[in-house]
Amino acid sequence: MQSRFWGDFKAEFGWKPLCLSVEAFPRAFQLLLLIRRLPAGFSFAYVPHGPELELPEGERASFLAELARSLKPLLPSRCLFIRFDPPWFRVEVPRADSASDEEAIGKPDVKIDDLRPKIGRPLCRSAADVQVPDTVFVDLRPDEGLILAAMKPKWRYNIRLAEKKGVIVEEAGLESLSEFYELYKTTSARDKIALHPEVYYRRLFALASERRGKGVPASPDIRLWIARHEGKALAANITLFRGEKAVYLYGASSDEKRNLMPTYALQWKAMRAAKDAGCLEYDLFGMPPTSDPSHPMHGLYQFKTGFGGKVIHRSGSWDYPLSALAYALFRTAEAARTWWFKDFKKKLRRR
């Protein structure tokens, strides 16, 4: 998300990217800053998963504050705040010997703030996270047998079951994206999640293909995977490979034949392809922070942690206000909107 590719992509959907070379800090680094317009001529700036710079935890808040002050002259005059999604994380090592897929890796009663790295003043915690702070990184360096051995037994069983029942996972091209999107609409309705219009995903593929065709360095390799049974698409994933890292970006599945475990087969196929492409790590990209069974996405936590790997907790989004009063009003409105859509409406749906 700190790549020039990501800035170019987001520029087509309402963001203004600034790709900066920052020099006046302990060491030079590149920074992608995205600017988004708000009503009445206001705006805010956003730094996704950056800056990519290692710092001791106790120095991070003052560093981000100094960085924000240095960025202010580059921003529109009515920019309310800079929102950082820092890349720094803490690792929670999952138990590799869990015999049951019902056994939680984390503890529901753990305080979420205790899991995540602290940033603190003079920044303040955002009313809403842009990126999901919690994920799982699967190490792709061991051989395939050891990667499988690190998974929960039921996950290995489900991968074999899908193959035994005739589920075939194929790498598809842009021409098959409509199939993915139809499955994604089903997933959105079932899990009550938001999705972009189809053109968003089409442009993601097209821009990556254009840049790779021109030989632009560090261009991502974006792939679509579809799991079929008897020719019918049951599930699909979109992954991104770039350098040593692979990311599972989007996943979709049908309501039909879920007992054939196509989503397990998809992840395993993508992991093996990422390993073959030279990636050392597979990011499952987003899940609840703990195994709390009351969380509406508890099943996603179980699914992703079952593949083994490291459970990762980032700090979430933190804001540096540039206009104290206007920011306070915005934050109050954002908190109310987050409560309405993510808490209240979801509780109503579950009743």
C-alpha positions as CSV (number, residue, x, y, z in Angstrom):
1,M,0.0,0.0,0.0
2,Q,3.1,2.3,0.0
3,S,3.8,1.5,-3.7
4,R,3.4,3.9,-6.5
5,F,1.1,1.4,-8.1
6,W,-1.4,1.7,-5.2
7,G,-1.3,5.5,-5.4
8,D,-2.0,5.4,-9.2
9,F,-4.8,2.9,-8.6
10,K,-6.5,5.0,-5.9
11,A,-6.2,8.1,-8.0
12,E,-8.8,6.6,-10.3
13,F,-11.3,6.4,-7.4
14,G,-11.3,9.8,-5.8
15,W,-7.9,10.1,-4.1
16,K,-5.0,12.4,-4.9
17,P,-1.7,10.6,-4.4
18,L,1.5,12.3,-3.4
19,C,4.6,10.1,-3.7
20,L,7.3,11.8,-1.6
21,S,11.0,11.3,-0.8
22,V,11.4,12.2,2.9
23,E,15.0,13.2,3.8
24,A,15.0,15.1,7.1
25,F,14.6,12.2,9.4
26,P,16.9,9.5,10.9
27,R,17.2,8.0,7.5
28,A,15.6,8.8,4.1
29,F,12.4,6.9,3.0
30,Q,9.7,7.0,0.4
31,L,6.1,7.8,1.5
32,L,2.8,7.5,-0.3
33,L,0.3,10.1,1.0
34,L,-3.3,10.0,-0.2
35,I,-5.6,13.1,-0.1
36,R,-9.4,12.8,0.0
37,R,-11.9,15.6,-0.5
38,L,-14.7,16.1,2.0
39,P,-17.8,18.3,1.7
40,A,-17.5,22.1,2.0
41,G,-14.0,22.2,0.6
42,F,-12.4,20.2,3.5
43,S,-10.2,17.2,3.0
44,F,-8.0,14.8,5.0
45,A,-4.7,13.0,4.2
46,Y,-4.1,9.3,4.7
47,V,-0.9,7.2,4.9
48,P,-1.7,3.5,4.3
49,H,0.7,1.1,6.1
50,G,3.4,3.6,6.2
51,P,6.0,4.9,6.7
52,E,8.0,1.7,6.1
53,L,10.6,2.5,8.7
54,E,11.6,0.5,11.8
55,L,11.4,2.4,15.1
56,P,11.3,1.6,18.8
57,E,7.7,1.6,20.1
58,G,8.4,4.5,22.5
59,E,9.6,6.8,19.6
60,R,6.7,6.2,17.2
61,A,4.2,8.8,18.4
62,S,6.8,11.7,18.4
63,F,8.1,10.5,15.0
64,L,4.6,10.5,13.4
65,A,3.8,13.9,14.9
66,E,7.1,15.4,13.5
67,L,6.4,13.8,10.2
68,A,2.8,15.2,10.1
69,R,4.1,18.7,10.9
70,S,6.6,18.5,8.0
71,L,3.8,17.3,5.6
72,K,1.3,20.1,6.5
73,P,2.7,22.7,4.0
74,L,2.1,20.2,1.2
75,L,-1.6,19.7,2.0
76,P,-4.7,21.7,1.1
77,S,-5.4,24.7,3.4
78,R,-8.6,23.1,4.7
79,C,-7.1,19.7,5.4
80,L,-8.5,18.6,8.8
81,F,-6.1,15.8,9.8
82,I,-3.5,13.3,8.7
83,R,-4.6,9.6,9.3
84,F,-1.8,7.1,9.7
85,D,-2.2,3.3,9.4
86,P,1.3,2.5,10.7
87,P,2.9,-0.8,9.5
88,W,4.2,-1.7,13.0
89,F,2.8,-4.8,14.6
90,R,3.0,-7.3,17.4
91,V,3.0,-11.0,16.9
92,E,0.7,-13.5,18.7
93,V,2.0,-17.0,18.1
94,P,-0.8,-19.5,17.6
95,R,-0.8,-22.9,19.1
96,A,0.2,-25.4,16.4
97,D,-1.2,-28.5,18.2
98,S,-4.9,-27.6,18.3
99,A,-6.7,-30.8,17.5
100,S,-10.2,-29.2,17.2
101,D,-11.3,-26.6,14.7
102,E,-13.5,-25.3,17.4
103,E,-10.6,-24.5,19.7
104,A,-9.8,-20.8,19.7
105,I,-6.2,-19.5,19.3
106,G,-6.7,-16.3,21.1
107,K,-8.7,-15.6,24.3
108,P,-12.0,-13.7,24.0
109,D,-11.5,-11.9,27.3
110,V,-8.2,-10.3,26.2
111,K,-8.3,-6.5,25.9
112,I,-7.8,-5.6,22.3
113,D,-5.7,-2.5,23.1
114,D,-3.3,-4.8,25.0
115,L,-2.7,-6.8,21.7
116,R,-1.8,-3.9,19.6
117,P,1.3,-1.6,19.5
118,K,0.7,1.7,21.2
119,I,1.1,5.1,19.4
120,G,-0.5,7.6,21.7
121,R,-0.3,11.4,22.1
122,P,-0.1,13.8,20.4
123,L,-2.0,11.6,17.9
124,C,-5.4,10.2,18.8
125,R,-7.1,6.9,18.0
126,S,-9.3,7.2,14.9
127,A,-13.0,6.8,15.3
128,A,-12.8,4.2,12.5
129,D,-10.0,2.0,11.1
130,V,-9.4,2.2,7.4
131,Q,-7.5,-1.1,7.2
132,V,-8.3,-4.0,9.4
133,P,-5.5,-4.1,11.9
134,D,-5.4,-7.9,12.5
135,T,-4.3,-10.6,10.2
136,V,-2.3,-13.9,9.8
137,F,1.0,-14.2,8.0
138,V,1.8,-17.8,6.7
139,D,5.5,-18.5,6.3
140,L,6.1,-19.9,2.8
141,R,9.8,-20.7,3.2
142,P,9.4,-24.3,4.5
143,D,8.5,-27.1,2.0
144,E,4.9,-27.7,1.3
145,G,4.7,-30.6,3.7
146,L,5.8,-28.5,6.6
147,I,3.4,-25.7,5.7
148,L,0.6,-28.2,5.7
149,A,1.8,-29.6,9.0
150,A,1.5,-26.2,10.7
151,M,-2.2,-26.0,9.9
152,K,-4.9,-27.4,12.1
153,P,-5.7,-31.1,11.3
154,K,-9.2,-30.2,10.1
155,W,-7.8,-27.7,7.6
156,R,-5.5,-30.3,6.1
157,Y,-8.5,-32.7,6.0
158,N,-10.7,-30.1,4.3
159,I,-8.0,-29.4,1.6
160,R,-7.8,-33.1,0.9
161,L,-11.6,-33.5,1.0
162,A,-12.1,-30.8,-1.7
163,E,-9.7,-32.5,-4.0
164,K,-11.2,-35.9,-3.3
165,K,-14.7,-34.6,-4.1
166,G,-13.6,-33.2,-7.4
167,V,-13.2,-29.5,-6.6
168,I,-10.8,-28.0,-9.2
169,V,-9.0,-24.7,-8.6
170,E,-8.0,-22.8,-11.7
171,E,-6.1,-19.6,-12.3
172,A,-8.5,-17.4,-14.3
173,G,-8.0,-14.2,-16.2
174,L,-9.8,-10.9,-16.4
175,E,-12.5,-12.5,-18.6
176,S,-13.7,-14.5,-15.6
177,L,-14.0,-11.5,-13.2
178,S,-17.8,-11.3,-13.7
179,E,-18.0,-14.8,-12.1
180,F,-16.0,-13.6,-9.2
181,Y,-18.3,-10.5,-8.8
182,E,-21.5,-12.6,-8.8
183,L,-20.0,-14.7,-6.1
184,Y,-18.9,-11.6,-4.2
185,K,-22.4,-10.2,-4.3
186,T,-23.7,-13.4,-2.7
187,T,-21.0,-13.1,-0.1
188,S,-21.8,-9.5,0.6
189,A,-25.5,-10.3,1.1
190,R,-24.7,-13.3,3.3
191,D,-22.1,-11.7,5.5
192,K,-23.4,-8.1,5.4
193,I,-20.1,-6.6,4.0
194,A,-19.7,-3.7,1.7
195,L,-18.2,-4.1,-1.8
196,H,-17.0,-1.8,-4.5
197,P,-18.6,-1.7,-8.0
198,E,-17.3,-4.3,-10.5
199,V,-15.3,-1.6,-12.3
200,Y,-13.1,-1.2,-9.2
201,Y,-11.8,-4.8,-9.4
202,R,-11.5,-4.7,-13.2
203,R,-9.3,-1.6,-13.0
204,L,-7.1,-3.2,-10.4
205,F,-6.3,-6.1,-12.8
206,A,-6.0,-3.8,-15.8
207,L,-3.6,-1.3,-14.2
208,A,-1.4,-4.1,-12.9
209,S,-1.3,-5.7,-16.3
210,E,-0.6,-2.4,-18.1
211,R,2.4,-1.7,-15.8
212,R,3.8,-5.2,-16.1
213,G,3.4,-5.0,-19.8
214,K,5.5,-1.8,-19.8
215,G,8.1,-3.4,-17.6
216,V,7.5,-1.0,-14.7
217,P,9.7,-2.2,-11.8
218,A,7.9,-3.7,-8.7
219,S,4.6,-3.9,-10.5
220,P,2.3,-6.4,-8.7
221,D,1.2,-9.7,-10.1
222,I,-2.6,-9.9,-9.5
223,R,-4.3,-13.2,-10.0
224,L,-7.8,-14.5,-9.9
225,W,-8.5,-18.1,-8.7
226,I,-11.8,-19.9,-9.1
227,A,-12.8,-23.2,-7.5
228,R,-15.3,-25.2,-9.6
229,H,-17.2,-28.4,-9.1
230,E,-18.6,-30.0,-12.2
231,G,-17.9,-26.8,-14.1
232,K,-19.8,-24.5,-11.7
233,A,-18.0,-21.8,-9.8
234,L,-18.3,-22.2,-6.1
235,A,-15.7,-19.8,-4.7
236,A,-13.1,-17.3,-5.9
237,N,-10.1,-15.4,-4.6
238,I,-8.1,-12.4,-5.7
239,T,-4.4,-12.4,-4.7
240,L,-1.5,-10.0,-5.1
241,F,2.1,-11.1,-5.4
242,R,4.8,-8.4,-5.1
243,G,8.4,-9.2,-4.3
244,E,8.6,-11.5,-1.3
245,K,5.1,-10.9,-0.1
246,A,1.7,-12.3,-1.2
247,V,-1.6,-10.9,-0.1
248,Y,-5.1,-12.5,-0.2
249,L,-7.1,-9.4,-1.2
250,Y,-10.6,-10.5,-1.7
251,G,-12.6,-13.7,-1.4
252,A,-16.1,-14.8,-2.4
253,S,-18.2,-17.9,-2.2
254,S,-21.5,-19.4,-3.2
255,D,-24.2,-20.6,-0.9
256,E,-24.1,-23.9,-2.7
257,K,-22.0,-27.0,-2.0
258,R,-20.2,-25.4,0.9
259,N,-19.6,-28.9,2.3
260,L,-17.1,-29.5,-0.5
261,M,-14.7,-27.0,1.2
262,P,-13.8,-25.0,-2.0
263,T,-12.4,-22.0,0.1
264,Y,-9.8,-24.3,1.7
265,A,-8.7,-25.6,-1.7
266,L,-8.5,-22.0,-3.0
267,Q,-6.2,-20.8,-0.2
268,W,-3.9,-23.8,-0.6
269,K,-3.6,-23.4,-4.3
270,A,-2.8,-19.6,-3.9
271,M,-0.2,-20.3,-1.2
272,R,1.6,-22.9,-3.4
273,A,1.5,-20.5,-6.4
274,A,2.9,-17.7,-4.2
275,K,5.7,-19.9,-3.1
276,D,6.5,-20.9,-6.7
277,A,6.6,-17.1,-7.5
278,G,9.3,-16.5,-4.9
279,C,7.1,-15.1,-2.2
280,L,8.2,-15.8,1.4
281,E,5.0,-14.8,3.2
282,Y,1.3,-15.1,2.6
283,D,-0.9,-12.4,4.2
284,L,-4.5,-13.5,4.9
285,F,-5.3,-9.8,5.2
286,G,-7.9,-9.0,7.8
287,M,-9.9,-10.7,10.6
288,P,-11.3,-10.0,14.1
289,P,-8.7,-9.3,16.7
290,T,-9.6,-12.2,19.0
291,S,-11.6,-15.4,19.1
292,D,-14.6,-13.7,20.7
293,P,-17.6,-15.8,19.6
294,S,-20.0,-12.8,19.8
295,H,-18.1,-11.0,17.1
296,P,-20.1,-11.1,13.8
297,M,-17.0,-12.3,11.9
298,H,-16.0,-14.9,14.4
299,G,-16.0,-17.6,11.7
300,L,-13.5,-15.6,9.7
301,Y,-11.1,-15.6,12.7
302,Q,-11.4,-19.4,12.9
303,F,-11.0,-19.9,9.2
304,K,-7.8,-17.8,8.8
305,T,-6.0,-18.8,12.0
306,G,-6.6,-22.4,11.1
307,F,-4.0,-22.1,8.3
308,G,-1.2,-21.7,10.9
309,G,1.3,-18.9,10.7
310,K,1.7,-15.8,12.9
311,V,-1.3,-13.8,14.2
312,I,-0.5,-10.1,13.6
313,H,-1.9,-7.1,15.4
314,R,-1.2,-3.7,14.0
315,S,-2.0,-0.5,15.9
316,G,-5.0,0.5,13.7
317,S,-5.6,4.1,12.4
318,W,-4.3,7.1,14.3
319,D,-5.0,10.8,13.5
320,Y,-2.9,13.9,13.8
321,P,-5.4,16.8,13.9
322,L,-4.5,19.9,11.8
323,S,-7.6,21.9,12.8
324,A,-8.6,21.0,16.3
325,L,-12.3,22.2,16.3
326,A,-13.1,21.0,12.8
327,Y,-11.5,17.7,13.5
328,A,-13.4,17.2,16.7
329,L,-16.7,17.8,14.8
330,F,-15.6,15.4,12.1
331,R,-14.5,12.7,14.6
332,T,-17.9,12.9,16.4
333,A,-19.8,12.5,13.2
334,E,-17.5,9.6,12.1
335,A,-17.9,7.8,15.4
336,A,-21.7,8.1,15.1
337,R,-21.6,6.7,11.6
338,T,-19.4,3.8,12.6
339,W,-21.7,3.0,15.5
340,W,-24.7,3.1,13.2
341,F,-23.3,0.9,10.4
342,K,-21.0,-1.5,12.2
343,D,-22.7,-1.9,15.5
344,F,-26.4,-1.0,15.6
345,K,-27.4,-2.1,12.1
346,K,-25.5,-5.4,12.4
347,K,-27.1,-6.2,15.7
348,L,-30.6,-5.5,14.1
349,R,-29.8,-7.9,11.3
350,R,-28.8,-10.7,13.6
351,R,-32.1,-10.5,15.5
